[in-house]
Amino acid sequence: MELIQIKYFTDKIEKLRYIDGKSDWIDLRAAEDIELKQGEFRLIPLGVAMKLPKGYEAHVVPRSSTYKNFGIIQVNHQGVIDESYCGDEDQWYFPAYAMRDTQIHANDRICQFRIMEHQPSIVFDEVEHLGSENRGGFGSTGKV
């Protein structure tokens, strides 16, 4: 089990907790009340900073209900926070774009994160043939 130091910037949000056996994603909450008009962009503060273990990074994505509940999308689609972003003022944010007028309240769950090990070092080996069957198409279906 990894020990992660966390700093809270507000007492308006519930403390983070890992719910063993339910999901390995941890919810993050808006740290303040936010009002956005359709077409506006805003960095929504999440009220936390963390010191991740060396060799790890956090992947931050919207919750499945974020768009339905708030009409916002995450503009970078997935945020990656590495272990170097660990200072006392390195608060985490959710970069939101409003698709409709919306209100988000402090403590609303708007995104989630998980801790991942960094990708191992890799070397690319250029070849003429991969030696696998050609699926002849695009994506998982193999069809265009």
Phi, psi and chi 1 to 4 in degrees:
 res  aa     phi    psi   chi1   chi2   chi3   chi4
   1 MET       -  131.7 -178.7  177.9  -60.6      -
   2 GLU   -88.8  140.0  -66.1  -71.1  -18.8      -
   3 LEU   -99.4  124.1  178.7   66.1      -      -
   4 ILE  -120.1  122.0  -63.6  178.9      -      -
   5 GLN   -74.3  136.5  -65.8  177.1  -14.1      -
   6 ILE  -134.0  140.8 -174.4  167.0      -      -
   7 LYS  -118.5  131.3  175.4 -175.5  174.9  179.2
   8 TYR   -99.1  137.7  -70.5   93.4      -      -
   9 PHE   -96.8   -7.2  -69.6   84.5      -      -
  10 THR  -153.4  158.0 -179.4      -      -      -
  11 ASP  -103.8   12.1   59.0    1.8      -      -
  12 LYS   -84.0   -8.1  -65.5  179.2 -178.3  178.5
  13 ILE  -116.9  152.3   59.9  172.1      -      -
  14 GLU   -67.4  148.0  -69.8 -178.4   27.6      -
  15 LYS   -66.1  145.6  -56.1  -71.6 -172.8 -164.2
  16 LEU   -67.0  145.6  -62.8 -172.3      -      -
  17 ARG  -149.4  145.0   59.2 -167.3  173.3  111.0
  18 TYR   -94.1  124.0  179.9   77.7      -      -
  19 ILE  -101.6   96.6  -57.4  172.3      -      -
  20 ASP   -62.7  134.4 -164.6   26.5      -      -
  21 GLY    87.5  -13.6      -      -      -      -
  22 LYS   -96.6  -52.1 -175.7  174.6  179.2 -169.2
  23 SER  -162.7  152.3  172.1      -      -      -
  24 ASP   -98.6   12.3   58.9   -3.9      -      -
  25 TRP   -97.2  142.8  -70.3   85.6      -      -
  26 ILE  -116.7  128.8  -59.0  166.1      -      -
  27 ASP   -70.5  143.2  -71.3  -25.4      -      -
  28 LEU  -118.2  149.3  -68.4  164.7      -      -
  29 ARG  -123.7  152.0  -60.9  166.0 -177.3  -88.2
  30 ALA   -64.1  134.8      -      -      -      -
  31 ALA   -90.6   -6.6      -      -      -      -
  32 GLU  -153.5  164.4   60.4 -173.3   48.0      -
  33 ASP   -70.0  135.0  -67.7  -22.2      -      -
  34 ILE  -130.8  135.2  -57.3  -73.3      -      -
  35 GLU  -122.0  126.2 -174.4  172.3  -34.6      -
  36 LEU  -125.4  139.8  -70.3  168.0      -      -
  37 LYS   -94.6  154.2  -60.6  -68.2 -175.9 -163.0
  38 GLN   -51.5  131.0 -178.3  178.1   -0.8      -
  39 GLY    90.9   -5.4      -      -      -      -
  40 GLU   -86.4  150.1  -73.4 -175.4  -29.5      -
  41 PHE  -112.6  144.8  166.4   80.0      -      -
  42 ARG  -156.6  139.0  174.4   94.9 -176.3  -97.9
  43 LEU   -83.5  113.8  -72.2  173.7      -      -
  44 ILE   -90.7  118.5  -60.0  174.3      -      -
  45 PRO   -67.8  139.1   22.1  -28.3      -      -
  46 LEU  -102.2   -2.2  -60.7  172.8      -      -
  47 GLY    76.5   11.9      -      -      -      -
  48 VAL  -138.1  152.6  -63.6      -      -      -
  49 ALA  -132.1  148.5      -      -      -      -
  50 MET  -137.5  153.3  -66.3 -177.8 -141.0      -
  51 LYS  -108.1   99.6 -173.7  172.5 -173.8  178.9
  52 LEU   -77.3  151.3  -59.5  176.5      -      -
  53 PRO   -62.3  149.5  -18.1   28.8      -      -
  54 LYS   -56.0  134.6 -174.2  168.9  177.1   50.3
  55 GLY    88.1    9.2      -      -      -      -
  56 TYR  -126.1  159.2  -74.0   82.7      -      -
  57 GLU  -142.6  158.9   61.0 -163.6   21.6      -
  58 ALA  -104.0  135.6      -      -      -      -
  59 HIS  -105.1  121.7  -66.5 -171.8      -      -
  60 VAL  -112.9  125.7 -179.2      -      -      -
  61 VAL  -138.2  160.5  -61.5      -      -      -
  62 PRO   -65.6  155.6  -14.5   25.3      -      -
  63 ARG   -74.2  160.8  -61.8 -177.9   75.4 -118.1
  64 SER   -63.2  -25.0   59.8      -      -      -
  65 SER   -96.2    0.2   60.7      -      -      -
  66 THR   -60.4  -47.6  -63.1      -      -      -
  67 TYR   -66.8  -44.6 -177.1   78.0      -      -
  68 LYS   -60.5  -44.4  174.6 -178.5   68.9   78.8
  69 ASN   -78.7  -34.6  -68.9  -19.9      -      -
  70 PHE  -124.5  -12.2  -54.9  107.9      -      -
  71 GLY    67.6   27.9      -      -      -      -
  72 ILE  -116.5  152.1   59.1  174.3      -      -
  73 ILE  -122.5  153.5   57.6  173.8      -      -
  74 GLN   -85.8  118.2 -176.4  174.3  -11.9      -
  75 VAL   -68.6  -26.8  -63.1      -      -      -
  76 ASN   -95.5    5.6   59.3   -6.7      -      -
  77 HIS    64.1  -36.2  -56.1  -69.8      -      -
  78 GLN  -153.1  125.8  173.2 -179.8  -54.6      -
  79 GLY   -92.7  142.9      -      -      -      -
  80 VAL  -122.0  121.0  177.6      -      -      -
  81 ILE  -115.1  116.3  -59.2  170.8      -      -
  82 ASP   -92.7  175.4   67.5   29.5      -      -
  83 GLU   -69.9  -10.3   75.4  -90.2   20.9      -
  84 SER   -79.1  -17.1   70.3      -      -      -
  85 TYR   -89.7   77.9 -169.3   68.6      -      -
  86 CYS  -140.4   20.7   61.5      -      -      -
  87 GLY   -80.5  168.0      -      -      -      -
  88 ASP   -61.5  -22.9  -79.0  -24.9      -      -
  89 GLU  -108.0    9.2  -59.8  -55.4  -43.6      -
  90 ASP   -86.2   63.7  -70.9  -20.0      -      -
  91 GLN   -67.5  144.4 -179.9  171.2 -162.2      -
  92 TRP   -81.6  145.6  -68.4   15.4      -      -
  93 TYR  -133.0  156.8  -70.4   86.1      -      -
  94 PHE  -112.1  112.7 -179.3   85.2      -      -
  95 PRO   -79.4  105.3   27.1  -30.1      -      -
  96 ALA  -109.6  142.7      -      -      -      -
  97 TYR  -121.4  126.2 -178.5   80.0      -      -
  98 ALA   -86.1  123.6      -      -      -      -
  99 MET   -88.8  -12.5  -58.7  -60.9  -71.8      -
 100 ARG  -153.3  166.2   65.2  173.4 -170.2 -103.0
 101 ASP   -61.4  137.1  -68.1   -2.3      -      -
 102 THR  -153.5  159.7 -170.2      -      -      -
 103 GLN  -127.9  133.9  -71.2 -172.8  -14.8      -
 104 ILE  -122.3  132.7  -58.5  164.9      -      -
 105 HIS  -103.4  151.7  -59.6  -72.2      -      -
 106 ALA   -53.4  134.7      -      -      -      -
 107 ASN    86.3   -3.4 -154.3   45.1      -      -
 108 ASP   -67.7  134.7  -78.4  -15.3      -      -
 109 ARG   -78.9  116.4  -63.8  179.3  -60.6  163.3
 110 ILE  -117.5  -18.6   60.1  170.7      -      -
 111 CYS  -153.8 -179.8   57.4      -      -      -
 112 GLN  -147.5  160.5   58.2 -167.7  -24.8      -
 113 PHE  -143.0  163.7   79.2  100.3      -      -
 114 ARG  -143.5  154.1   69.3 -176.8  -55.9  173.4
 115 ILE   -96.0  130.3  -54.8  -62.6      -      -
 116 MET  -127.8  145.8  -57.2  -70.6  -65.6      -
 117 GLU   -71.1  145.9 -125.9  177.4  -40.6      -
 118 HIS   -59.7  152.6  -72.6 -165.8      -      -
 119 GLN   -62.6  138.8  176.5  171.5  -76.1      -
 120 PRO   -68.9  161.1   24.4  -32.0      -      -
 121 SER   -62.2  136.9  -65.2      -      -      -
 122 ILE  -131.4  158.0   58.5  174.0      -      -
 123 VAL  -128.5  135.3  175.3      -      -      -
 124 PHE   -91.1  133.7  -68.2   99.9      -      -
 125 ASP  -112.6  104.5 -179.4   21.2      -      -
 126 GLU   -74.4  128.8 -174.3  174.3  -16.2      -
 127 VAL  -132.3  163.3  -62.6      -      -      -
 128 GLU   -82.7  -33.1  -72.6  -68.6  -37.7      -
 129 HIS  -137.6  143.0  -58.6  -75.4      -      -
 130 LEU   -89.1  -15.5  -64.9  173.5      -      -
 131 GLY    75.9   21.2      -      -      -      -
 132 SER  -121.8  161.5  -61.5      -      -      -
 133 GLU   -64.8  137.1 -179.7 -177.5  -17.7      -
 134 ASN   -82.6  118.8 -176.3    0.9      -      -
 135 ARG   -81.7  -14.9  -64.7  169.8   11.9  124.6
 136 GLY    64.4   51.7      -      -      -      -
 137 GLY   175.4 -150.8      -      -      -      -
 138 PHE  -125.5  140.2  176.5   78.1      -      -
 139 GLY    67.8 -162.4      -      -      -      -
 140 SER   -72.4  -20.9   61.9      -      -      -
 141 THR   -82.0  -24.4   63.4      -      -      -
 142 GLY    76.8    9.5      -      -      -      -
 143 LYS  -115.7  148.1  -62.3  178.0 -177.6  172.7
 144 VAL   -86.1      -  177.5      -      -      -
